[in-house]
Amino acid sequence: MLERSPLGRHQVAAAGLRAARRRRRTRRTGVLAVLVALALSLSGAALVMGDFPLSLGQVLGALVGAEDPSARFIVVELRAPRLLLAVLVGVAFGLAGALFQSVLRNPLASPDIIGISQGASAGAVAALLLGGLSGAAVSLSALGGGSLVGLLLYAVAWRGGMTGHRFVLSGIGVAYVCAAVVGYLLTRSEVNQAQVALRWMAGSLAQAEWGLVQVLAGALALLVPLVALVARRLDLLLLGDDQAGGLGLRPELVRAAVIALGVALACAATAAAGPVAFVAFVAAPVARRLLSDGSLALAESALVGVVLVVGADLLAQHLLPGDLSVPVGVVTGAIGGPYLIWLMSTGRTAAR
């Protein structure tokens, strides 16, 4: 048999590489299309379902300004703000989880595991119970609490260079401290005040209104383009610090920027809807499993976050028994808990 020339082997390898790239693009396009279709379907269901069911035609008419005052009030004033808040919260948590898990290279590196959400909760509960504040002041306090925890974690975990396991372990310790602070404040408060704080801590979309949606949308309009800018550098950082440094990158600076963006996204979402559990933790791993190509999957993670939050809120409002709707964080926690157990069991199996 004649041996192939080096040129022939090079052409075969190039053709294989092009075919692999085409397969990845095709798979990515398919995954994006499925996630977008699922998000749109759940969004449509959220607008038509409720105590006063509407047809899809009534919903579309209300959105374009048709003269049906009852349908317009239900859609525009009640259901649309809640839906849009769910979408924005899903995008923020999905991106935050993807950034943390990628830059720290640890599947446990999620805002609700490493203390960011707990810090935001401590800030909000302190504002509610100590200051008697409400509305935007609570959101600002949550933002401040989560940001303070993020800065503390970076200062504690950075010691001659950032490592993912040190950041995660420090975050778990800080999360327990914040949980202790919240527990102390709850035990020293009035029953009615504690009930309000507990409902916020469960993660709820019941407070949705257009002003809150606009604030969160404005925050994401600033943060998402920055995520897109840093994504290419994060891709290079995943090659390793030595390789990234050889390509002209400053690894610690990029790592600090990515962590800062993750903290900002998680704090913005928590300030708007409370610590909706496990969305940031689950979104990125699910997106990467759908793609199966080892990429960052930022857009896919954001869409998975949207599907999780909108779907969980739909389930909490309309499909669970009870007179009052369950906070969306209760449903996402019920989804994320078994996923964490499964992740730990498969991790032990792989290690063995």
Helices and strands as residue ranges (DSSP letters): H 6-48, H 56-64, H 69-72, I 73-79, H 80-104, H 116-129, H 136-157, H 164-187, H 191-202, H 210-237, H 241-246, H 251-273, H 279-291, H 298-314, I 315-319, H 328-351
